Amino acid sequence: MKTIWYKSLLLSASLLALLSSCSKEDNATPTTPTTTDKTSGFVASTIAYSPSGSSYFAGYFDGIPSGQIDLTQKTSFKFISPVATYKNAFFSQATDGTTGLSKLVVDATGKIVVKGNIPTTSYIGGVKIINETLGVYAEQSTAGKLFTFDPSTMTKTGEIDMTGAKIIDTNDANLYYNMVYRASDNRLFAPLYTSNSKTSQYYDATSIYVEVINLTTKKREKTIEFANAMDPYQRGSLNPLIDETGNIYFLTQGSYGLDGKVGPNAPVSSKPQIIKIPAGTTEFDASYRFNPVTALGFPNLIVQIAVGGVYDKNGIAYACVTAGEYPARVTELITKFAQGKATAAEQAELYQLVIYGSNYKWVKLDLNAKTATAIPGMPFTAGFSYPNSYKYDDKLYFQMLNDAEKVNGFYEYNPADGSAKSLFNITAGGVAVGLVKLSQ
């Protein structure tokens, strides 16, 4: 009897505890499970062109992407183009195709989501993340202005005092794309991109102008000029070319031949060049310049292009440069375009030949010796518009596009042993353009 009574007591106590627990849970305020955004992995992105407009795709991968990838199985966007990254976030023009600066992360489920948005009056230009609470951005339609924001909260915090900044009044575009931050003296260097929409050229000046900005005071200090050079918008992923000691390099484009000045006798300003602001100074080194296409051994190319630069270490950088002649048809079309005589069909043909023409090579640049050497083991690539490059840990990642060889993805290059290999290939979703690594 004693045993039966004891077991009954335990059962009653258990039921009472269970009922009490249910009562407390029923009366408690429901809680929403917390989610943790991804702090590792990669985001790959593509652009698919069509006559009716472009489509964009992006997707998250736990590890570095590899093999054959159909990115249409991931997420489509009206627009997505990572222009800056910071830890596990990246920043893009608003993904709905409207104006605005958006911060994107990957949530716990692997979905790319907008974490915050700053309204802007026009599409964004350059974006530079300085630290957790300070970022700087430019707008395309706001001449000579830079705005500050807090990347953690995605709130606009003010403007840089740009009083006295260089503006070319005859041009309708005066803005900043690829800004370089030097931590040693807390200075921001903002090269001016200036263009007149009434000309065929992308850049309408024959000097490079860089605004030197003190981020301690949030004020512009001065404008420095480098004569006989054009277009500091290096295209690609706009990596800052700054070495360990603080030397800053700008990869300038020249005119792409759109000024009608092509070939070996074209002025130096019409050709690509690398120029330099030495460490510890806020002035250009007037004696430093070199053309990476000529350094590679192609001084007589009709059109010379060098884009997509990225710095590694010990004075070594990389870029995508023309390394072979374009078809004669390109020269003919560029000449007509420069003269304003190219028809819409001819412009489309030129676009196709230049954007997708695989006559570029990724090359190793020795910034001290002023030499250029093609990376072995990598095919020719199309390199004009989106020659993105990245450095993650001790390896380099280069965008590759070669229709003839069915290459559309990224290659991985290991500087330690000089080896290069295909990392992944996009089978659907357009042209591979982005490869963002998330970090803590």
KEFI-949978 format. One record per residue: x, y, z of N, C-alpha, C in turn. Coordinates in steps of 0.1 Angstrom, whole numbers, padded with zeros to 4 digits, always signed. Each point is the difference from the previous one (the first is absolute). Layout:
# residues N
XYZXYZXYZ
...
***
This chain:
# residues 440
+0008-0012+0000-0008+0012+0000+0009+0012+0000
+0010+0000+0008+0009+0012+0001+0006+0003-0013
+0004-0011-0008+0006+0002-0013-0010+0007-0010
-0012-0005+0000-0010+0005-0009-0003+0015+0003
-0001+0003+0013-0003+0014+0005+0012+0009-0005
+0012-0004+0001+0012+0008-0003+0000+0003-0015
-0003-0011-0008+0000+0002-0015-0011+0010-0004
-0012-0001+0007-0011+0009-0003+0004+0014+0003
+0007+0002+0011+0004+0014+0004+0010+0006-0010
+0009-0008-0005+0009+0005-0010-0007+0003-0013
-0010-0008-0004-0008+0003-0012-0008+0013+0002
-0006+0002+0011-0008+0012+0003+0009+0012-0001
+0012-0001+0006+0010+0011+0000+0004+0004-0014
+0002-0011-0007+0005+0003-0014-0011+0007-0008
-0013-0005+0001-0011+0006-0007-0002+0015+0004
+0002+0002+0013-0002+0014+0006+0011+0009-0006
+0012-0005-0001+0011+0008-0005-0002+0003-0015
-0005-0010-0007-0003+0001-0015-0010+0011-0002
-0012-0001+0008-0010+0009-0002+0004+0014+0004
+0008+0001+0010+0006+0014+0004+0008+0005-0011
+0008-0008-0006+0009+0004-0011-0008+0005-0011
-0010-0008-0004-0008+0004-0012-0007+0013+0003
-0005+0002+0012-0007+0013+0004+0009+0012-0001
+0013-0002+0004+0010+0011-0001+0003+0003-0014
+0001-0010-0009+0004+0002-0014-0012+0007-0007
-0012-0004+0003-0012+0006-0006-0001+0015+0003
+0004+0004+0012-0001+0014+0004+0012+0008-0004
+0012-0006-0004+0012+0007-0003-0001+0007-0013
+0008+0011-0002+0001+0007-0013+0007-0009-0010
-0005-0003-0011+0007-0008-0010+0013+0006-0004
+0010-0008-0002+0014+0005-0004+0003-0004-0014
+0006+0009-0008+0004-0003-0013+0014-0005+0000
+0002-0012-0006+0014-0005+0000+0010+0009-0007
+0011+0002+0005+0010+0009-0005+0008-0007-0012
+0003+0007-0010+0008-0005-0011+0014+0006+0000
+0009-0007-0005+0014+0005-0001+0004+0000-0015
+0004+0012-0004+0004+0001-0014+0013-0007-0002
+0002-0005-0012+0012-0008-0003+0013+0009+0001
+0010-0005+0006+0013+0007+0001+0011-0007-0007
-0003-0010-0008+0010-0006-0009-0007-0005-0012
+0008-0005-0010-0006-0004-0013+0002+0011-0010
-0006-0003-0012+0002+0009-0012-0013+0003-0006
-0001+0012-0007-0011+0004-0008+0005+0002-0014
-0005-0008-0010+0003+0001-0014-0011+0007-0007
+0003+0009-0010-0010+0007-0007+0003+0001-0015
-0011+0002-0008+0001+0001-0014-0009+0011-0006
+0003+0003-0012-0009+0009-0008-0004-0007-0013
-0012+0000-0003-0005-0006-0013-0005+0011-0008
+0006+0003-0012-0003+0011-0009-0011-0005-0010
-0009+0009-0003-0010-0003-0011-0004+0014-0006
-0005-0001-0012-0005+0013-0006-0010+0008+0008
-0008-0007+0008-0010+0006+0008+0005+0005+0013
+0012-0003+0004+0006+0004+0013+0007-0011+0006
+0007+0003+0011+0008-0010+0007-0007-0007+0012
+0004-0012+0002-0005-0007+0012+0012-0003+0009
-0002-0001+0013+0011-0003+0009-0003-0012+0009
+0010-0008+0003-0002-0011+0008+0012+0000+0011
-0004-0005+0011+0011-0002+0011-0004-0011+0009
+0010-0007+0006-0003-0011+0009+0011-0002+0010
-0004-0006+0011+0009-0002+0011+0005-0015-0001
+0013-0001+0004+0007-0014+0000+0007-0001+0014
-0002-0011+0007+0007-0002+0012+0015+0001-0001
+0005-0006-0010+0015+0000-0003+0002+0007-0013
+0012+0001-0005+0003+0007-0012-0006-0008-0012
-0007+0007-0009-0007-0007-0010+0010-0007-0009
-0005-0011-0006+0008-0008-0009-0008-0008-0009
+0006-0004-0011-0007-0009-0010-0009+0008-0009
-0011-0007-0005-0010+0006-0009-0011+0006+0008
-0004+0012-0002-0010+0007+0008-0011+0006-0008
-0012-0004+0003-0012+0007-0006-0005+0010+0010
+0003+0013-0002-0003+0010+0010-0015+0004-0001
-0007-0004-0011-0015+0003+0000-0007-0008+0011
+0007-0010+0006-0006-0008+0010+0001+0007+0014
+0007+0012+0000+0001+0008+0012-0011+0011-0001
+0004+0012+0003-0010+0011+0000+0003+0010-0011
-0011+0005-0006+0000+0010-0010-0002+0014+0006
+0006+0010-0005-0002+0014+0004-0002+0009-0012
-0006+0011+0003-0001+0011-0011+0014+0006-0001
+0008+0000+0010+0013+0006+0000+0008-0005+0012
+0012-0004-0002+0009-0003+0011+0014+0001-0005
+0008+0008+0007+0014+0002-0004+0008+0004+0012
+0007-0009+0007+0008+0003+0012+0011+0010-0004
-0002+0012+0006+0010+0011-0002+0010+0002+0012
-0004-0006+0011+0008+0001+0012-0003-0012+0009
+0009-0005+0008-0003-0010+0010+0006+0004+0013
-0006-0005+0011+0005+0002+0013-0005-0012+0009
+0010-0008+0004-0003-0012+0008-0010-0009-0007
-0012-0002+0006-0010-0009-0006-0010+0007-0008
+0002+0013-0004-0010+0007-0007+0006+0005-0013
-0008+0002-0010+0005+0007-0012-0011+0011-0004
+0005+0010-0008-0008+0011-0003-0002+0002-0015
-0012+0004-0004-0004+0000-0014-0010+0011-0002
-0001+0004-0013-0011+0008-0004-0013-0008+0004
-0011+0007+0003-0012-0007+0005-0004-0011-0010
-0003-0012+0006-0002-0012-0008-0014+0000-0007
-0008+0010+0003-0013+0001-0008+0001+0008-0012
+0013+0004-0003+0002+0008-0012-0002+0015+0001
-0004+0005+0012-0002+0014+0002+0013+0006+0006
+0000+0013+0003+0011+0006+0007+0001-0004+0014
+0011+0002+0006+0002-0004+0014+0012-0009+0002
+0006+0001+0012+0012-0008+0004-0005-0011+0009
+0001-0013-0003-0004-0011+0008+0011-0007+0006
-0002-0005+0012+0009-0009+0007-0007-0014+0000
+0008-0010-0005-0006-0014-0001+0009-0009+0008
-0007-0010+0006+0006-0011+0007-0007-0013-0004
+0006-0011+0005-0006-0013-0002-0006-0005+0013
-0013-0002+0001-0006-0004+0012+0003-0015+0004
-0006-0004+0011+0003-0014+0005-0004-0011-0010
-0010+0003-0008-0005-0010-0010+0008+0000-0013
+0009+0010-0001+0008+0000-0013-0006+0010-0010
-0010+0008+0004-0006+0009-0009+0007+0014+0000
+0002+0006-0011+0006+0013-0001-0011+0010+0003
+0002+0008+0011-0011+0010+0004+0006+0014+0002
-0009+0010-0002+0004+0014+0002-0001+0003+0015
+0011+0004+0006+0001+0003+0014-0002+0015+0003
+0000+0008-0010-0002+0014+0002+0002+0008-0013
-0007+0011-0001+0001+0008-0013+0001+0015+0003
+0008+0007-0007+0001+0014+0001-0005+0006-0013
-0011+0008+0001-0005+0006-0012+0010+0010-0006
+0001+0000-0013+0008+0010-0007-0008+0007-0011
+0005+0011-0005-0007+0008-0010+0003-0006-0014
+0011-0008-0001+0003-0006-0013+0007-0013+0003
+0005-0007-0011+0007-0012+0002+0014+0003+0007
+0005-0010+0007+0012+0003+0007+0012-0001-0009
+0011+0007+0005+0013-0001-0007+0009-0009+0008
+0010+0005+0006+0009-0008+0008-0005-0001+0015
+0004-0011+0006-0003-0003+0014+0013-0005+0007
+0003+0006+0011+0012-0004+0008-0004-0002+0014
+0003-0012+0006-0003-0003+0014+0013+0002+0007
+0000+0009+0010+0012+0003+0008+0001-0009+0012
-0011-0001+0007-0001-0008+0012-0014-0003+0003
-0003-0006+0012-0013-0004+0004-0011+0011-0001
+0004+0012+0003-0009+0011+0001+0002+0011-0010
+0009-0001-0009+0003+0011-0010+0002-0006-0014
-0009+0005-0009+0001-0003-0014-0001+0013-0008
+0004+0000-0012-0001+0011-0009-0005-0004-0013
-0009+0008-0006-0006-0004-0013-0002+0013-0009
+0000-0002-0013-0003+0010-0009-0013-0003-0008
-0006+0010-0005-0012-0001-0009+0004+0004-0014
-0006-0006-0010+0004+0002-0013-0004+0014-0005
-0011+0005+0005-0005+0013-0005+0003+0012+0009
+0008-0002+0011+0003+0010+0009+0015+0004-0002
+0003+0010-0007+0013+0003-0004+0009+0004+0012
+0012-0006+0001+0010+0004+0010-0004-0001+0014
-0009-0010+0003-0004-0002+0014+0002-0014+0005
+0003-0001+0013+0002-0013+0006-0009+0000+0013
-0006-0011+0003-0009-0001+0011+0005-0011+0010
-0002+0002+0013+0004-0010+0010-0012-0007+0005
+0002-0013+0004-0011-0008+0006+0006-0010+0010
-0009-0005+0008+0004-0010+0010-0004-0014-0006
+0010-0008-0004-0003-0013-0006-0008-0010+0009
+0002+0002+0013-0007-0009+0009-0015+0002+0001
-0004+0013+0000-0014+0003+0001-0006+0004-0014
+0009+0002-0010-0004+0005-0013-0008+0013+0001
+0006+0009+0007-0006+0014+0001+0010+0010-0006
-0005+0009-0007+0009+0011-0005+0003+0009+0011
+0013+0004+0001+0005+0008+0012+0004+0014-0004
+0002+0003-0013+0004+0013-0003+0007+0001-0014
+0009+0010-0001+0007+0002-0013+0015+0003+0004
+0009-0003-0009+0013+0005+0000+0000+0014-0005
+0007+0009+0007+0001+0014-0005+0010+0000-0012
-0006+0001-0011+0008-0001-0013+0002+0014-0006
-0001+0010+0008+0002+0014-0005+0013+0002-0008
-0002+0005-0012+0012+0002-0009+0004-0012-0008
-0008-0011+0000+0003-0012-0008+0000+0003-0015
+0008-0007-0007+0001+0002-0015-0013-0005-0006
-0006+0009-0008-0012-0002-0008+0003+0005-0014
-0003-0008-0010+0002+0005-0014-0015+0003-0004
-0003+0013+0000-0013+0005-0003-0006-0004-0013
+0009-0002-0010-0005-0004-0013-0005-0014-0001
+0004-0008+0010-0004-0014+0000-0012-0002+0009
-0009-0009-0003-0012-0003+0008+0002-0011+0010
+0011-0006+0000+0003-0010+0010+0013+0004+0007
-0001+0002+0013+0012+0002+0009-0002-0007+0013
+0005-0012+0001-0002-0008+0012+0012-0009+0003
-0002-0009+0010+0011-0008+0005-0004-0014+0000
+0008-0009-0006-0003-0014-0001+0010-0008+0010
+0012-0001-0004+0009-0008+0008+0009+0007+0010
-0005+0002+0012+0007+0007+0010+0010-0009+0007
+0011+0006+0005+0010-0008+0007+0002+0006+0014
-0001-0009+0010+0002+0005+0014+0014-0005+0004
+0008+0010+0006+0013-0003+0006-0001+0002+0015
+0001-0011+0008-0002+0000+0014+0011+0007+0007
+0012+0000-0005+0011+0006+0007-0001+0015+0003
-0007+0007-0008-0002+0014+0003-0015+0004-0001
-0009-0010+0000-0015+0001+0000-0004+0010-0012
+0006-0003-0012-0004+0008-0011-0007-0008-0010
-0010+0006-0007-0007-0006-0011+0004+0007-0013
+0003-0008-0010+0004+0006-0013-0011-0004-0010
-0006+0011-0005-0012-0002-0009+0003+0006-0014
+0004-0009-0010+0002+0005-0013-0013+0004-0007
+0001+0011-0007-0012+0005-0007-0003-0007-0013
-0012-0004-0002-0004-0005-0012-0009+0011-0007
+0004+0004-0012-0007+0012-0006-0002-0004-0015
-0013+0003-0004-0003-0004-0013-0011+0009-0006
+0000+0002-0013-0010+0008-0007-0008-0009-0008
-0013-0001+0002-0009-0010-0007-0001+0004-0015
+0004+0011-0004-0001+0004-0014+0012-0005-0008
+0010-0006+0006+0011-0005-0007-0001-0016+0000
+0008-0006-0008+0000-0015+0000+0009-0006+0010
+0008+0009+0007+0010-0005+0009-0007-0003+0014
+0007-0008+0008-0005-0003+0013+0006+0011+0010
+0011+0006-0004+0007+0009+0009+0004+0012-0008
-0004+0012+0005+0003+0012-0007+0009+0010+0007
+0013-0004+0001+0010+0008+0005+0013-0007-0004
+0011+0008+0001+0013-0007-0003+0010+0000+0012
-0006+0002+0012+0007-0001+0012-0008-0009+0010
+0007-0006+0009-0007-0006+0012+0000+0009+0011
-0012+0002+0007-0001+0008+0011-0005-0008+0012
+0007+0001+0011-0003-0008+0012-0002+0010+0012
-0011-0002+0007-0003+0008+0012+0006-0007+0012
+0007+0007+0008+0006-0005+0012-0008+0004+0012
-0006-0009+0007-0010+0003+0011+0005-0005+0013
-0001+0008+0010+0004-0003+0014-0012-0005+0007
+0000-0013+0003-0012-0006+0006-0002+0003+0015
+0011+0005+0006-0001+0004+0014-0009+0013+0001
+0002+0009-0010-0007+0012+0000-0012+0000-0009
-0001-0011-0009-0010-0001-0010+0000+0012-0010
+0012+0004-0003+0002+0011-0009+0010-0003-0011
-0003+0005-0012+0009-0001-0011+0012+0010+0002
+0012-0005-0002+0012+0008+0002+0005+0006-0013
+0000-0007-0011+0005+0006-0012-0003-0010-0012
+0002+0005-0012-0001-0007-0012+0014-0002-0006
+0004-0012-0003+0013-0002-0007-0003-0005-0014
+0009+0003-0009-0001-0002-0014+0011-0008-0006
-0003-0009-0009+0010-0007-0007-0003+0002-0015
+0009+0007-0007-0003+0004-0014+0003-0012-0010
-0007+0001-0011+0002-0010-0011-0004-0014+0004
-0011-0001+0006-0006-0013+0004-0015+0002+0000
-0008-0011-0003-0014+0001-0001-0007-0011+0007
-0011+0002+0006-0010-0009+0006+0006-0009+0011
-0002+0004+0012+0004-0008+0011-0009-0011+0005
-0011-0002-0008-0010-0010+0003+0004-0014-0005
+0007-0008+0008+0007-0012-0005-0009-0011-0003
-0013+0001+0002-0010-0011-0003+0003-0012+0008
-0008-0010-0001+0001-0012+0008-0005+0003+0014
+0006-0007+0010-0005+0001+0013+0007+0011+0008
+0007+0009-0006+0005+0012+0005+0008-0002+0013
+0009-0010+0000+0008-0002+0012+0010+0012+0002
+0002+0004+0012+0010+0011+0002+0014-0006-0002
+0008+0007-0008+0014-0004-0003+0009+0008+0009
+0001-0005+0012+0009+0006+0011+0008-0011+0006
+0013+0003+0001+0009-0010+0005+0002+0001+0015
+0009-0009+0005+0002-0001+0015+0005+0013+0006
+0008+0007-0007+0006+0012+0006-0009+0013-0002
-0010-0001-0009-0009+0011-0002+0001+0007-0014
+0008-0006-0009+0000+0005-0013-0013-0003-0007
-0006+0010-0006-0013-0002-0007+0003+0001-0015
-0007-0010-0007+0001+0000-0015-0014+0001-0006
+0000+0007-0011-0013+0001-0007+0002-0006-0014
-0009-0009-0004+0001-0006-0014-0010+0009-0008
+0006+0008-0009-0008+0009-0008-0002-0006-0014
-0011+0004-0007-0004-0007-0012+0004+0006-0013
+0003+0013+0000+0001+0006-0013-0013+0002-0006
-0001-0001-0013-0013+0004-0007-0007-0012-0006
+0006-0012+0001-0005-0012-0007-0001+0001-0015
+0007+0010-0005+0000+0003-0014-0012+0009-0004
-0009+0003+0009-0012+0008-0004+0002+0014-0003
+0013+0005+0002+0003+0014-0004+0006+0000-0014
+0000-0012-0006+0005-0001-0014+0015+0000-0001
+0007+0000+0012+0014-0001+0000+0005-0014+0004
+0003-0008-0010+0003-0014+0003+0014-0003-0006
+0005-0012+0004+0012-0005-0006+0012+0005+0007
+0012-0003-0005+0013+0003+0007+0003+0015+0001
-0006+0008-0009+0003+0014+0000-0010+0008+0008
-0010-0007+0006-0010+0008+0009+0008+0006+0012
-0005+0011+0004+0006+0007+0012-0001-0009+0012
+0010+0002+0009+0000-0008+0012-0012+0001+0008
-0007+0011+0000-0013+0002+0008-0011-0010-0005
+0001-0004-0013-0011-0008-0005+0002-0015+0003
+0011-0003+0006+0003-0014+0003-0001-0003+0015
-0001-0013+0004-0001-0003+0014+0014+0002+0007
-0001+0004+0013+0012+0003+0007-0002-0004+0015
+0011-0003+0007+0000-0001+0014+0007+0012+0006
-0006+0008+0009+0006+0011+0006+0000-0001+0015
+0008+0008+0007+0003-0003+0014+0000+0013+0009
-0006-0002+0012+0002+0009+0011+0008-0007+0011
+0013+0005+0002+0009-0007+0009-0005+0000+0014
+0004-0010+0008-0004-0001+0014+0005+0012+0008
-0008+0005+0009+0004+0011+0008-0002+0013-0006
-0005+0000-0013-0002+0013-0007-0015+0001-0005
-0003+0012-0004-0013+0002-0005+0001+0007-0014
+0011-0004-0007+0003+0005-0013+0003-0011-0010
-0002+0002-0013+0004-0010-0010+0015+0000-0001
+0005-0012-0004+0014-0001-0004+0000+0003-0015
+0004+0011-0004-0001+0004-0015+0009-0008-0008
+0010-0007+0006+0010-0008-0008-0005-0015-0002
-0011-0003+0007-0004-0014+0000-0012-0002-0009
+0001-0008-0010-0011-0004-0009+0005-0012-0008
-0009-0009-0003+0003-0010-0010-0012-0007-0005
+0001-0004-0013-0011-0005-0007+0001-0016+0001
-0010-0007+0006+0002-0014+0002-0002-0008-0013
-0007+0006-0010-0001-0007-0013+0013+0000-0007
+0007+0012+0000+0013+0001-0006+0010-0009+0007
-0001+0000+0014+0009-0008+0008-0001-0015-0003
-0012-0004-0004-0003-0014-0004+0006-0003-0013
+0003+0010-0008+0007-0003-0013-0009+0003-0012
-0011+0009+0002-0009+0003-0011-0002+0015-0002
+0011+0007-0003+0000+0014-0001-0008+0006-0012
-0002-0009-0010-0006+0005-0012-0015-0004-0002
-0006-0005+0010-0014-0003-0001-0008+0013-0003
-0010-0002-0009-0009+0012-0003-0007+0005+0012
-0006-0009+0008-0007+0004+0012+0006-0007+0012
+0004+0007+0010+0006-0006+0012-0009+0002+0012
-0002-0010+0007-0009+0001+0012+0006-0008+0012
-0001+0005+0012+0005-0006+0012-0010+0002+0011
-0006-0010+0005-0011+0002+0009+0001-0011+0011
-0009+0001+0010-0002-0010+0010+0012-0003+0010
+0007+0011+0003+0012-0002+0009-0003-0005+0014
+0010-0008+0005-0001-0004+0014+0014-0001+0006
+0002+0005+0012+0014-0001+0006+0001-0013+0008
+0012-0006-0001+0003-0012+0008+0010+0004+0012
+0013+0000-0002+0009+0004+0010+0014+0001-0006
+0009+0007+0007+0014+0001-0004+0001+0007-0013
-0009+0010-0003+0001+0008-0012-0006-0007-0012
-0007-0011+0002-0006-0008-0011-0015+0003-0001
-0005+0003-0012-0014+0002-0002-0003-0008-0013
-0013-0001-0003-0005-0007-0012-0010+0008-0007
-0001-0001-0013-0010+0007-0008-0004-0008-0012
-0011+0004-0007-0004-0007-0012+0003+0010-0012
+0009-0004-0009+0005+0009-0010-0001-0006-0014
-0002+0009-0010+0000-0005-0014+0014-0007-0003
-0001-0012-0006+0012-0007-0003+0000-0006-0014
-0008+0006-0009-0001-0004-0014-0008+0010-0008
+0001+0000-0013-0007+0009-0008-0015-0003-0001
-0008+0011+0000-0014-0002-0003-0001-0002-0015
-0012-0006-0004-0002-0001-0014+0000+0014-0007
+0003+0001-0012+0000+0012-0007-0013+0008+0000
-0011-0008+0001-0013+0006+0001-0001+0009+0013
+0006-0004+0010-0001+0009+0013+0006+0013-0003
+0012+0001-0006+0006+0013-0003-0009+0008-0009
-0006-0006-0010-0010+0007-0009-0011+0006+0008
-0006-0008+0009-0012+0004+0007+0003+0010+0011
+0012-0001+0006+0004+0010+0010+0002+0013-0006
+0006+0001-0012+0002+0012-0007-0013+0007-0003
-0010-0008-0005-0013+0005-0003-0007+0005+0012
+0001-0007+0011-0006+0003+0013+0005+0013+0005
+0014+0002-0001+0006+0012+0005-0004+0012-0008
-0003-0002-0013-0005+0011-0008-0015+0002+0001
-0007-0008+0008-0014+0002+0001-0008-0005-0012
+0006-0009-0008-0006-0005-0012-0005-0014+0000
+0002-0007+0011-0003-0014+0002-0015-0001+0001
-0007-0009-0007-0014-0003+0001-0002-0008+0013
-0013-0001+0004-0003-0008+0012+0004-0014-0002
-0002-0006-0012+0005-0013-0002+0015-0002+0001
+0007+0010-0005+0015+0000+0000+0004+0002+0015
-0006+0008+0008+0003+0001+0014-0002-0013+0007
-0011-0007-0003-0003-0013+0006+0011-0010-0004
+0004+0001-0012+0011-0010-0005+0013+0003+0007
+0003+0013+0001+0013+0004+0007-0001-0005+0015
-0011+0002+0006-0002-0004+0014+0003-0015+0001
-0006-0008-0009+0002-0014+0001+0014-0004-0002
+0007+0006-0010+0014-0003-0003+0009+0004+0012
-0002+0011+0006+0009+0005+0010-0003-0006+0014
-0013-0001+0003-0003-0006+0013+0003-0015+0001
-0004-0007-0011+0002-0014+0000+0012-0006-0008
+0007+0009-0006+0012-0004-0007+0011-0005+0009
+0004-0012-0001+0009-0006+0010+0015+0002-0005
+0005+0013+0002+0014+0003-0004+0007+0007+0012
-0004-0003+0012+0006+0005+0012+0007-0011+0007
+0010+0003+0009+0006-0009+0009+0001+0006+0014
-0002-0009+0010+0004+0004+0013+0015+0000+0002
+0005+0011+0005+0015+0001+0000+0004+0004+0015
+0013-0004+0002+0006+0004+0013+0008+0012-0002
-0002+0010+0008+0006+0013-0001+0010+0002+0011
+0013+0003-0003+0009+0003+0010+0001+0016+0000
-0006+0006+0011-0002+0014+0000+0013+0007+0003
+0010-0007+0005+0013+0006+0002+0009+0000-0013
+0000-0012-0006+0008-0002-0012-0007+0005-0012
-0013+0003+0001-0009+0004-0012+0000-0010-0011
-0002-0013+0004-0001-0011-0010-0014-0006+0001
-0003-0007-0011-0013-0008-0001+0003-0013-0006
-0006-0011+0006+0002-0014-0004-0013-0007+0000
-0004-0006-0011-0012-0007-0001+0000-0012+0010
-0011-0003+0006-0001-0012+0010-0001-0012-0009
+0009-0010+0002-0001-0012-0008-0012-0009+0005
-0005-0008-0009-0011-0009+0003-0014+0006+0000
-0001+0012-0005-0013+0007-0001-0003+0004-0014
-0011-0003-0006-0003+0004-0014-0002+0015-0002
-0002+0004-0012-0004+0014-0003-0014+0002+0006
-0003+0012+0003-0013+0004+0006-0005+0013-0006
-0013+0001+0000-0006+0013-0003+0001+0009+0013
+0005+0012-0002+0003+0007+0012-0004+0014+0001
-0008+0005-0009-0002+0015+0000-0010+0004+0012
-0011-0006+0001-0010+0005+0009+0000-0005+0014
+0001-0013+0002+0000-0005+0014+0011-0009+0003
+0013+0004-0001+0011-0009+0003+0003+0000+0015
-0009-0006+0008+0001+0001+0015+0011-0009+0005
+0006+0005+0010+0011-0008+0006-0001+0002+0015
+0005-0010+0008-0001+0000+0014+0012-0007+0006
+0003+0004+0012+0011-0006+0008-0007-0005+0013
+0000-0013+0002-0005-0006+0012+0011-0009+0006
+0004+0003+0012+0011-0007+0007+0012+0002-0008
+0007-0011-0005+0012+0002-0008-0002-0004-0015
-0012+0000-0004-0003-0003-0014-0007+0011-0007
+0001+0000-0014-0007+0010-0008-0011-0007-0008
-0011+0007-0003-0011-0005-0007-0003+0009-0012
+0000-0005-0012-0002+0008-0012-0012-0004-0008
-0008+0009-0004-0011-0003-0008+0005-0003-0014
-0006-0010-0007+0004-0005-0013-0012-0001-0009
+0001+0004-0012-0011-0002-0010+0006-0002-0014
-0002-0012-0005+0006-0003-0013-0010-0009-0007
-0009+0006-0009-0010-0008-0006+0005-0012-0008
+0011+0002-0008+0005-0010-0008+0004-0012+0008
+0006+0002+0012+0004-0011+0008-0010-0004+0011
-0012+0006-0001-0011-0003+0009+0005+0002+0015
+0006+0011+0002+0004+0004+0013-0008+0012+0005
-0007-0001+0011-0008+0011+0006-0001-0002+0015
+0010+0005+0007+0001-0002+0014+0012+0007+0006
+0006-0007+0010+0011+0006+0007+0012-0011+0000
+0012+0006-0001+0012-0008+0002+0006+0003+0013
+0007-0010+0006+0007+0002+0013+0015+0000-0003
+0007+0010+0005+0015+0001-0003+0007+0000+0014
+0010-0009+0001+0008-0001+0012+0014+0006-0003
+0002+0012+0005+0014+0007-0002+0011-0008+0006
-0002-0008+0010+0011-0007+0006+0007-0010-0009
-0008-0007-0009+0006-0009-0009-0003+0003-0015
-0007+0011-0002-0003+0005-0014-0010-0008-0007
-0008-0008+0007-0010-0009-0006-0013+0007-0002
-0007-0003-0011-0013+0005-0002-0010-0011-0004
-0012+0000+0004-0010-0010-0003-0014+0006-0001
-0008-0007-0008-0014+0005-0001-0007-0004+0013
-0007+0010+0005-0007-0002+0013-0014-0005-0002
-0008+0008-0008-0014-0004-0003-0004+0006-0013
-0010-0005-0006-0005+0004-0013-0015+0002+0001
-0005+0011-0005-0014+0003+0000-0007-0007-0013
-0009-0008+0002-0007-0007-0011-0013+0007-0004
-0006+0008+0010-0012+0007-0003-0001+0012+0010
-0005+0011-0005-0001+0012+0009+0007+0012-0005
+0007-0001-0012+0007+0011-0006+0015-0001+0002
+0006+0012+0001+0015+0001+0002+0004+0001+0014
+0009-0008+0004+0005+0000+0014+0007+0014+0002
-0004+0007+0011+0007+0012+0003+0005+0002+0014
-0007-0006+0010+0003+0003+0014+0003-0013+0008
+0010+0002+0009+0003-0011+0010+0004+0006+0013
-0010+0001+0009+0002+0007+0013+0002-0010+0011
+0010+0002+0008+0002-0009+0011-0005+0007+0013
-0008-0007+0008-0005+0005+0012+0010-0004+0011
+0001+0009+0010+0009-0002+0012-0006+0006+0012
+0006-0004+0012-0005+0006+0012+0005+0014+0003
***
